[in-house]
Amino acid sequence: MFSNAVKSLFKRLYSPKYLVITNSMTGVVSVVIGDTIQQFLEYKFHKKWSQSSEQKEFQFNGRRNLNMSFAGIYFGIFGHFWYGFLDRRFPGSQRRAVLKKLAAEMAMGPPLVSGLFLIVSKLKAMSFENSWNDLKTNFVLICTQFVHQVEWLVYIPLQYLNFRYLPKQFRYLYVAIISLAYDAFLSYVIHKNDRLRRLKDAKEEEL
């Protein structure tokens, strides 16, 4: 009986009527988990490399996590309509259609991530000038050769399986699962300049 209820709920959540809500919440869960992982990693590495003898306990930044949850909504809604568009524009799961979808996916990556930076910067109440400067410096990091190699060697082959074999309604769920590590990386990049500014302010206070 319980299993039937779960199947019924799952079927409803991934029905056309509720799919946009389901994908939005999936985006939130994925990005929040990625940010939580990254916050813990930042604490562990700082504790390992810090020259200070005083080591504070791990403090979870709920405000930062909340800001990233809005980024998850952004990713989820965008992914819902984007994959729907790709399936309509390049119908079918044959090799030719899948390759066209992958090409479009690669082209959409930079503007999608740029929008994410501006959204999170706005939530942090940053000025447009600081937001734009952060975007420019971090964009270079995201577009490094290493990241491109990872994308080509890992993400694109996994997306090929997505477009080739998975039912349409599960496209974003699949992407959210395989992108957890990338979500953590984005969290690191987005908040990198915040950490540098805090360190700079702390040194100025000491002087």
C-alpha positions, 0 to 999 in steps of 0.5 A: 500500500505504501509503495503504491502511494509513493508511485502515485505521488511520483507519477503526479509530481512528474506529470505535465501539470506539476513538472515545472514545480517539481523541477524548481524544487529539484533545482533548490535541493541540488544547489543547496546540497552543493553549497552545503558541501562546499561550506564544509570543504571550505571549513576543513581546508581553512582549518588544515592550512590556517596558521592560527592556533585558534580553530573555530567550530564549523558554522553553517551560513544559512543566509548564503545557503538561502541565497543559493536556493534562489539560484536553484529555483533559477536553474530549475525553471530554466532547465524545465523550459530549456529542455522542453524547447530542445525536445521540441526544436530537435525532436527524437532521440536519434544521433543527429538530434542528440548532437544538435541538443548537445551543441545548444547545451554547450552554447547556453552554458556561459550566459546561464552561469552569468545570470546566476552570478548577477542573481546571487550578487543582487541577493547579497545586496552588492552594487552593480559595479561590484557584481559586474567585477565579480562576474568578470573575474570569476567568469575567467575561472569558470572558462578555464581549460580544466573546466572545459576538459571536465565538461567535455569528458564528463558532462557531455557524454552523460548528457548524451545518455540523457537525450538519447535514452531518458524520458523527457520528464526526467531530464532535469532530475538527471542533470541535477543529480550529475551536477552536484559536484559542479554546484559545489564548484559554482558555490566556491567561485561565487563566494570566493571574492567574499572570502578575499574581502573579509580577509582584507578587512580583517588585516586592515583591522589588525593594522 
